[in-house]
Every structure is written in C-alpha cells, then in structure tokens.
Amino acid sequence: MGGGGRGRSDPSDANQGEGNSQSGDPTWQPFSTQNPAFDEYYKEQAIVSPEEWDTFIEYLRKPLPAAFRINSSSQFCMDIKSQLENDFMKSLQSEFVGGDEAEAIRPLPWYPDNLAWHSNFSRMQLRKNQALEKFHEFLKLENEIGNITRQEAVSMVLANDLDVQRCNLLIHQTKRMCTANVVVTNHEAQHFPGCRLNKNWVGASEVNGQSEASPNQLLFDRVLCDVPCSGDGTLRKAPDIWRKWNSGMGNGLHGLQIQIALRGLSLLKVGGRMVYSTCSMNPIENEAVVAEILRRREGFVELVDVSMELPQLIRRPGLRKWKVRDKGTWVTSYKDAEKSRRAAVIPSMFPCGRGLTDPADENSERDDLAGQETKPEDDTEQLENDAAPTTDLEEEISNLPLERCMRIVPHDQNGGAFFIAVLRKIAPFPAGMQKPMSKRAKPSSEKDELPKEVPDKASEHVNGLGDKSADALNEKVPEAASDHTDGSEAAVLEIDSSNMHESGDGSARGTGVSGNGGTDQMKAGGKRKLQMQGKWKGVDPVVFFKDEAVINSIKTFYGIVESFPLDGHLVTRNEDTNHVKRIYFISKSVKELLELNFQVGQPLKITSIGLKMFERQSSIQGTSAPCSFRISSEGLPLLLPYITKQILRASLVDFKHLLQYKSIKFSDFVDSEFRDKASDLQPGCCVIVLKSAEEMPLSGLDTADRIAIGCWKGKASLSVLVTAIDCQELMERLVARMETGKDSSLQETETTSDNAIDEEINKVEKPEDAKTIEPAIEG
Ligand SMILES: C[S@@+](CC[C@H](N)C(=O)[O-])C[C@H]1O[C@@H](n2cnc3c(N)ncnc32)[C@H](O)[C@@H]1O
C-alpha cells in the first residue's frame, strides 16, 4: 500500500525498493531494479540454483521489511517484549495481508529470548500507512530512547571504523548499553595498532608489587571483521545500487578485504575466533578472501564448521567454485587472464589461488597484496605443472572446506543477503606475520588490485568505503564538534561534544577569542589547538583523572560506597583538572587496555571510552553546590546501587509530576515526608527513585527496579535533569505498567488528590526549554 490511506498492508504492494516512492516530487523517477550485468554475473556464479533464480530476484526487488532488536540491558526490556507479544502482534495482524508471510510481526526464531523481531512492513509502509501509526511511533520512540535498535536482521554485530561518522553511530549505539566496557577507535583496520610491549618491559603492576599479570600485547578473544564491501546484499534497502552495480566493485575490494582479515587474525588470541562477514553476495569478496587467508595462514588458522549453530537461521554453504569477471569477460583461472590485466586480476581471486609458474613471482605478488610476510607456499610442483597456458576454460575448484562458510540470500528469510565465515586461530603467528602492513607502502588494493576501469560511480557506493580518505574524514571532526558544544544530549554527535577538545573555555577552537586578537590571534589559537590535540588530529588524548580532591568530593557528596571502584577507573580528555567537563568511568579491562596504550606510546586513536559518569555543572548557580559534578543519565544505572546520599524514593504521583512538569516546588509535592526530605537535601544533583512494591534497601536494587532519574535540588524546588523524550518514555512506561496491573504498588500509591495537585502544579511555571537537560535552576 505505499500510499498513505488507511488500509490493509500487503508487502507486495511496495514492489519498488525502499526509498523508491514519489513523496510529492513531480520530477521523481523510480529506481530501476534491474541490471543485466548483475543478472549475468550471479547466474554464472550460481549462488542460487536456476530454479530459485526468479524468487531470488523477486525478493531483491521488494523493499526490506523492518527488523529490530530489544536492548536487553534496558530497564523496560520485559515491558517492550510483552507489548510486542500481547499487544502489537494482535493489533497489527488485522492490518496485514501477508502474501507468503503469515504474521505481521514475529520474533526471529534463531535469536534468543524473543529479543529480535521481524516485521513484514517496510519502512515506507510504516511511514505512510496511518493504521500502522501507533506501531511506527512506538518504533521511533523506543529506538531514540535506546530501548530497541532498528537493524537489519542479519547485522547484529560491533566494530572499529575508519569513518568518524560511523564511529559516532557506534558510540550512539553502545551508549544505550550503559556499559563502561566499550572503546571505539578510528583506524584503518588493516593498520590497526598491535600495542605490543617490548619483551623486557616490567609491567606497572609488577613494579607495584602486585601479583596480577598485566597484558603486554593487545590481543582479542573474538574479532569481527565486518569489512567494507560492494554491498549488493543490501539492494532491498538501497535500490540505487541496482544502477551502480558492476563486477569491478567486488574485484576492487578483494585486496583490502584480505588485508583487514589478516590483520584481524594477527590481533586474535590463540584459540580465539574471528568472524569475517560482508553484506555482498559476490564470491570474490567472500569465499575467495577466506580461501586466501586460509592459504596464507595454513597451520595457524582453521575454518570452523558452524552448520549446526542457530539451526533456525536459513543459510546455504559457501561455494567451492566461482569465476572472475574482468572487462566483460569471464576468466576461470589466473593463467587465462590477459597479461595486461594481471595487475587488476590477481591469483587470490580464483578458487585455487594459483599464480603463474615462477614460485618466486608468486610469493612476491602475495607479499605485495597484504604487505606481510607470507608463509612459504608448498605448491611449487603444482605451479610448475600449471605452467602451460590452457586453451580450454577449465573450471577451478577449491580444495578448501569453503562449504563451512554461510551465505544468506534474501528469500531465505525475507531479509538482506549476507556472508559469514568463522575462523579459529590454532597457533601463534611467527613474528613476521604479526606486523601490520607499513603505512608508507602503497596499499595493494590501490597498487595492484583496483582495476583501472572501476568507474568512480562504482567506488562511490562501495559499502563503507565511498570516496572518503581518512584525512578527509578526520577533517570533518572539529566541524561536527562545534555543533554540539552546548552540552546538549544529541546522541549521534556525542563523540564530538564530549570526546573532542576538552580544552576548557573553548578558546582553543578560536571561538572565544576576544580583544586585540583578530585574525592573527585566531591563527595562533588554531596553532595552539593543534598542539593541544596531541598526536591524533581532532581527538584529545584520553588521560586518567586522578584529582583526589574532586574524586573525594564526589564520593562524599553522593555517599558512594567504597566497594565501587572509582579510583583508577576515571578518565577524561583534559589534563587540566580545573577545566574537566566530563568524567568517564572505565571497567577493569578497559583500564588495562588504556594502561597498555600509554606504555606503548598511545598508538590508539580512541574516539570513545567507557561510560560518561559525571558532568561538571556548568550553570553559574550550579557552582555554588558543594559538589560541582552531577551524575550523568548514562552513568546513573551503574552507580545507583552504590549511592547512599542525595537519593530519595518518591511515590508514583510525585514521580509522575516531576516527569510531567520538570520542575516542582517542594510545597507542591503530595507526599509530605518526601517534601521534607527533598527540601533537606544538599543543593545540587540528587537522585529520585520511584517507590516500588517491595521497599528494598536502595543498595539492593536490581535492573527491574531501577526507575530513577537525576534531579537538581535548588532552594525551593526540584528540577529533573532528564531529556524531554526520556521523561515522556518513562511516563508512558509507568502508565502502561499501571494499566496492565503489572506493578500493583503503582496503583496503590496513586492518590485521589491527583487531580487537585495537577491543578496546583499547573500554576507552577514550566521550564521553557523542555529539550535540554540543564535544569531550570533557581538561585
Ligand atoms: C559493512 S560496514 C560495517 C558496519 C558495522 N558492522 C556497523 O554495524 O556499524 C563496513 C565499514 O567499514 C568501514 N571502513 C571502510 N574502510 C575501512 C578500513 N580500511 N578500516 C576500517 N574500517 C573501514 C566503513 O566506514 C564501514 O562503516
């Protein structure tokens, strides 16, 4: 139904891709969802059987249904699941004419605990069909709050990213998890720093006489290489790829994909697993890459058979034979490639990975490819046998167990296409294999593999590559940062406001220059800025926050119990402790990583670390409070069980009024005991917890009981320190719990005087800007 009227929604209505609708523009032309080169390529590669071809193409042309995942760390996880199971599943069914699909929405069978959902409505249908409005509003709000993540069903995974904006997105997503155990970095994955300590180094903990071993190398238990790819598995949500697609896109990325995968394996612990994944269907970006890394790391790495895992996820085995398309012709073997094309078509693209006759040449080609020392190949004899060029086009078949890879195509479960291989490191790599490729050496993907005729148009749409160089991306950071210097909570740019340039008064940006400076002064400011930024352009270095006076004032003010490890776990971006605006809490393992990073000269470009826990109260009135740091909304869930002062329980009616009106005079609270306790709090930040059925001690709060908000205690009133949207969400959840009778105490505490107090409260002046979390603090 794409059109906007009320009516039942049939997925087959929207047979043009997502984004493929008119939206009132008379000049608009639908995207073509055809590309003869695409058809020819994939028919020949036989990624689906000939009988399946029509279904495959039919699904590729349909818009992608919306899928989303419930954030298991959300305090409302169970409420949301129950709303989906008991409310939306039924109400949406009456709006749905399903074609092949029986259900309007359903939990993904392969994902645990009904936490991931598939809807049979495309994003366009959700936007346009009024009957779906309630569900659409629900998805939008819960996504914004962070209770759900709208995501393609096949991509529920995390990684480092070269693109700063993608890093921002990662930070936004991970922030919702409220964990102190996350670091986001911004590196070319193929050059990701190893952070290896000199063998003779004596760890800090040993110097301190502690027995704990410090890590002396950055190695991971699990690595995910979700690599840049041609992205033709996302055709359903990005139909413009139909027009841009050509076989050179995959060929051009093959070399970089190998480099990234090899680097990932170097950073993996022995026994650890690495997932190599793409959202492309192309064997050159998939099986050919996996085959090459197995050849290069033979004896050190194995391909894991995961065919028994997630049995409800419909998938098909990886291919063992495929062909290479170059300049409009099929090449079945490297030796058949035209001589002039041997820079663009390389041996690793073919199933057997064989080069020409001379093993020395072969090895030098491979060295170039990944810039790493290679294991000597043991196929000399075979290579010599292959010396004579063949005239007939013999098919190459890989002898590697590539059927252990998994390929998902769109009609498997009405989703996108994806490729996954799981690799296990079985032995440590010799020293030569550990090094990342030298940055000075021209990457092989530029030097060797990128076919010259790959049109600009093609590289534009390479998933995650585009035409952005690292420097170009880095240049954008300060610009984005300046958008969010006001402390607002616009989440997507969190990285920019909080992690870049914690340089106190902002003058380093040249924004606060006054007096006799003019242009020269600004230039000088600019210079100073570069010096202050440390080695990574646009990102201030992370430093441990060790100011004992400040830490003690925080501990004392909030009565934080000693068992909560603040000491040594706090970091900032500003060495000048007087101007620190935000203090982040880091977990033990992140702390170890950071210590290692310092030991090895800070090679990591860290764009986000840990959990924002404290923020300097910036308003003038705020500085008169005994503690100049408030607890951030993100940090509150973690800290809550450890706070013993400045914390009060409010009845439902008072809690609701706070959410509703944002600022309440003490005299207007319904509960007289709460009124007295609130006015007795010290001025400054405080925490208000909703009273629950069982009056547990605050230190015993569990996740389900953590309905708490940060507030500001002023002279005569309490004001919330929560965004308007979070207030709205909390209100709605509380109302829903009351309606379903899930929490009986909520109904009991509701008083008959509610209407009366509402009238009273309406007289209270409401804060002007409900969007900001800076409170309307009175003096
Ligand atoms: C398929 S996407 C990964 C998406 C990721 N799993 C997520 O959920 O955000 C590939 C990503 O690789 C990034 N990229 C491109 N070239 C890179 C490189 N050389 N090193 C690291 N990341 C790179 C792109 O910016 C893009 O976000």
The ligand as a Gaussian input file, in Angstrom:
#p B3LYP/6-31G(d) Opt

LIG

0 1
 C       29.917000      -3.232000       6.331000
 S       30.274000      -1.799000       7.148000
 C       30.379000      -2.283000       8.849000
 C       29.223000      -1.858000       9.642000
 C       29.352000      -2.160000      11.115000
 N       29.312000      -3.581000      11.368000
 C       28.261000      -1.452000      11.890000
 O       27.327000      -2.137000      12.337000
 O       28.341000      -0.238000      12.021000
 C       31.928000      -1.537000       6.750000
 C       32.528000      -0.392000       7.495000
 O       33.914000      -0.368000       7.200000
 C       34.349000       0.964000       7.298000
 N       35.653000       1.002000       6.593000
 C       35.929000       1.196000       5.292000
 N       37.234000       1.042000       5.081000
 C       37.799000       0.733000       6.267000
 C       39.115000       0.471000       6.702000
 N       40.134000       0.465000       5.850000
 N       39.303000       0.214000       8.005000
 C       38.277000       0.220000       8.898000
 N       37.015000       0.456000       8.534000
 C       36.779000       0.701000       7.245000
 C       33.240000       1.777000       6.696000
 O       33.217000       3.080000       7.182000
 C       32.000000       0.970000       7.103000
 O       31.345000       1.549000       8.186000

